[in-house]
């Protein structure tokens, strides 16, 4: 059997599994059990010590993977009140010496700061704020266009929530106002206003897939809508541009609803689902999180979007193995690609935990 046929067969088996499930959300107890399983499995894994040729760690407690994972651990702490989860994040912050990654103007290296800012709400220790303040002040002192600050879509998750969270903590609106400017410059550069989806970066504006349609990467768009939710979490309700952010979320969610597949997943290539027909959990988890957050916060209509969330969460949960490993994760990359049952990663586990907390709030 050819590789492609094996993929198609696997996908069909997944579909038959997922669509046979009830389309109702399970009880809170079941959701919490799954959250614990995923969190405990991932926390038991060891961070990689592999380095790029330039000496920079590829995946470690200070890289963007950690920046996407530990907010999920803080969410399971909020749900369970089990202090081992809060302690796990505090220990990582201390291990990192409360620093970000080495590159000031690469939001991938800033992402871990989100977790430090969230820790500050439990422990008013200035150590959690120092790296954020110095980073944001340095960027403000030498401003550049948002299309350069955030030149690929992933960065709209990594960076913007830091600004809105620190603006609230510091009670200084200059941070939110600066972010507002560069955010929309980045959006104007990467958003396709016809599809209401984001190109991963400028290269993809002139690319088409083998079906002749533009290439919109699932996780690349997942980063955007999840980052949008996390940014809005700390943006004042009366902020002058808040309605513009909410409109962006509504337009994205409406577009994504149309591209969700019968098995509950979004496929890695949103407009060409047959290219990689297997379920992919990282993009789907970020979409589930962002859309569920939108319902819970009155941005998205519950009747319209609840079925989207239910189908996606059930699909994700069916991809959780008995030991708590969340499989079918596309590896780190910059475009659509395949995933396999044995593939997992920190960022997908974090997204699943964040999504599950929002799903709990829907019950």
SVG drawing of the C-alpha trace seen along z (x, -y; Angstrom):
<svg xmlns="http://www.w3.org/2000/svg" viewBox="-28 -56 55 58">
<polyline fill="none" stroke="black" stroke-width="0.4" points="0.0,0.0 1.4,-3.4 2.2,-6.0 -0.6,-8.3 -3.1,-5.4 -2.0,-4.6 -2.6,-8.2 -6.0,-8.1 -6.9,-4.9 -5.8,-6.2 -7.8,-9.4 -10.9,-7.4 -10.6,-5.3 -10.2,-8.5 -13.3,-10.0 -15.4,-7.0 -14.2,-7.0 -14.9,-10.7 -18.2,-11.2 -19.7,-8.2 -19.2,-10.1 -21.9,-12.1 -21.9,-15.8 -22.6,-16.9 -19.9,-18.1 -19.0,-15.6 -19.4,-16.3 -16.9,-18.5 -15.3,-15.5 -14.5,-13.9 -12.9,-17.1 -10.8,-17.5 -9.6,-13.9 -8.4,-14.4 -6.7,-17.6 -4.9,-15.9 -3.8,-13.1 -2.4,-15.4 -0.7,-17.8 0.8,-15.0 2.2,-13.2 3.7,-16.3 5.2,-17.5 6.9,-14.1 8.8,-14.6 12.2,-16.1 13.0,-19.2 15.4,-18.8 19.0,-20.0 19.5,-20.0 21.0,-23.3 21.1,-25.1 24.5,-25.5 24.5,-29.0 24.3,-27.6 20.7,-28.5 18.5,-25.8 15.9,-24.4 13.4,-23.4 13.9,-24.2 11.9,-25.7 12.6,-29.2 11.7,-28.8 8.4,-29.4 7.3,-25.8 7.4,-26.5 5.7,-29.9 2.7,-28.0 2.8,-25.1 2.9,-26.7 -0.2,-28.9 -2.0,-25.6 -0.5,-24.4 -1.7,-27.5 -5.1,-26.9 -5.3,-23.4 -4.2,-24.9 -7.1,-27.3 -9.4,-24.5 -8.2,-22.0 -6.5,-24.2 -3.8,-21.5 -0.7,-23.4 1.7,-21.0 0.8,-22.7 1.4,-26.2 4.7,-25.0 5.7,-23.5 5.4,-26.9 7.1,-28.7 10.0,-26.3 10.5,-26.9 10.4,-30.6 13.1,-30.3 15.1,-27.8 15.0,-30.4 16.2,-33.1 13.0,-34.9 14.5,-35.8 13.2,-35.5 15.1,-34.0 18.2,-35.7 16.7,-37.7 15.0,-41.0 13.0,-41.5 12.0,-37.9 8.6,-37.4 9.3,-33.7 11.9,-34.5 9.4,-36.7 6.6,-34.1 7.7,-32.7 7.1,-36.1 3.4,-35.5 3.6,-32.8 5.7,-35.0 3.0,-37.8 0.4,-35.2 2.4,-34.1 2.5,-37.6 -1.2,-37.5 -0.5,-34.8 2.8,-36.2 3.5,-39.9 7.2,-39.3 8.9,-41.9 11.1,-39.2 8.2,-38.1 8.0,-41.6 11.6,-42.7 12.3,-41.0 9.0,-42.1 9.5,-45.7 13.0,-45.9 12.0,-44.1 8.9,-46.3 10.7,-49.5 13.6,-48.6 11.3,-47.9 9.4,-51.2 12.6,-53.1 13.4,-51.9 10.1,-51.4 9.7,-49.7 6.7,-48.8 4.6,-46.0 5.1,-44.1 8.7,-43.8 8.1,-43.3 5.7,-40.4 6.7,-39.2 5.1,-35.7 1.8,-34.7 3.0,-32.6 4.4,-35.8 0.8,-37.2 0.5,-34.6 3.9,-35.0 4.1,-38.8 0.8,-40.7 -0.6,-39.2 2.5,-40.3 1.7,-43.9 -1.9,-43.9 -1.1,-42.0 1.7,-44.2 -0.3,-47.3 -2.9,-46.1 -0.4,-45.3 1.5,-48.5 -1.6,-50.6 0.3,-52.4 -1.7,-52.6 1.3,-53.4 2.1,-49.7 -1.3,-48.8 -1.3,-51.8 2.1,-50.9 0.9,-47.3 -2.3,-48.4 -0.3,-50.3 2.1,-47.5 -0.5,-44.8 -2.7,-46.3 0.4,-47.0 1.2,-43.2 -2.4,-42.2 -2.7,-44.5 0.4,-42.7 -0.6,-39.1 -4.4,-39.0 -6.2,-38.0 -9.3,-40.2 -11.3,-37.9 -10.7,-34.6 -10.4,-36.3 -7.4,-34.0 -3.7,-34.7 -0.8,-33.9 2.0,-32.4 4.3,-35.1 4.9,-37.2 6.3,-34.2 2.8,-32.6 1.1,-35.6 2.3,-34.4 2.0,-30.6 -0.9,-28.4 -1.4,-24.7 -1.8,-21.9 -5.5,-22.7 -4.8,-26.2 -6.0,-27.8 -4.0,-29.9 -2.1,-28.1 -3.4,-28.9 -1.7,-26.9 -3.9,-25.6 -1.5,-26.1 -0.4,-29.5 -3.9,-30.7 -4.4,-28.9 -1.6,-31.1 -3.4,-34.2 -6.9,-33.5 -5.5,-32.1 -3.2,-35.1 -6.1,-37.3 -8.1,-35.7 -5.2,-36.0 -4.6,-39.6 -8.3,-40.5 -8.3,-38.8 -6.5,-41.8 -7.7,-44.6 -10.1,-47.0 -13.7,-46.6 -13.8,-50.3 -10.5,-50.4 -11.0,-52.5 -10.1,-49.8 -11.5,-46.7 -14.4,-46.4 -11.9,-46.1 -10.2,-43.1 -13.5,-41.5 -14.5,-41.9 -11.3,-40.2 -12.1,-37.3 -15.7,-37.0 -14.5,-37.1 -11.8,-34.5 -14.2,-32.2 -16.8,-32.4 -14.2,-31.5 -12.8,-28.7 -16.3,-27.2 -16.6,-26.7 -13.3,-24.8 -13.9,-22.4 -14.1,-18.8 -16.6,-16.2 -14.3,-14.5 -14.1,-17.7 -10.5,-18.6 -9.2,-21.3 -6.6,-19.8 -3.1,-21.3 -3.9,-22.9 -7.1,-24.7 -8.3,-25.1 -6.9,-21.7 -7.9,-19.2 -7.2,-16.2 -3.5,-17.1 -2.9,-16.0 -6.2,-14.3 -5.2,-13.0 -6.4,-14.9 -3.9,-17.5 -4.2,-18.5 -2.1,-21.6 -4.1,-23.9 -7.4,-22.3 -6.6,-22.9 -5.8,-26.6 -8.9,-27.0 -11.0,-25.2 -9.5,-27.5 -10.0,-30.8 -13.6,-30.0 -14.6,-28.8 -13.0,-31.9 -15.0,-34.0 -18.3,-32.3 -17.5,-32.6 -16.7,-36.3 -19.7,-37.3 -17.7,-37.9 -19.1,-34.9 -22.7,-33.7 -23.1,-30.5 -25.7,-28.8 -23.7,-29.4 -20.3,-28.3 -20.9,-25.8 -21.2,-22.9 -17.8,-23.9 -16.2,-23.7 -17.9,-20.5 -16.8,-18.7 -13.2,-19.9 -12.8,-19.1 -14.2,-15.6 -11.8,-15.1 -8.9,-16.3 -9.8,-14.2 -10.0,-11.1 -6.4,-11.8 -5.3,-11.6 -3.7,-8.2 -4.2,-6.1 -1.0,-7.5 -2.0,-11.1 0.1,-11.7 -1.7,-14.0 -0.7,-12.7 -1.2,-13.7 0.8,-16.9 2.4,-18.5 6.1,-19.1 7.5,-22.6 7.5,-24.2 6.2,-27.0 3.6,-25.4 1.1,-22.5 2.6,-19.1 1.6,-15.6 1.1,-14.4 1.2,-10.9 -0.3,-9.3 3.1,-9.1 3.9,-12.8 3.4,-15.0 4.7,-18.4 4.6,-20.8 2.7,-23.5 -0.2,-21.2 -0.6,-19.9 -0.7,-23.5 -3.3,-24.4 -5.4,-21.4 -5.3,-22.5 -6.2,-26.1 -9.1,-24.8 -10.3,-22.4 -10.6,-25.2 -12.7,-27.2 -14.9,-24.2 -15.4,-23.7 -16.7,-27.2 -19.3,-26.4 -21.0,-23.7"/>
</svg>
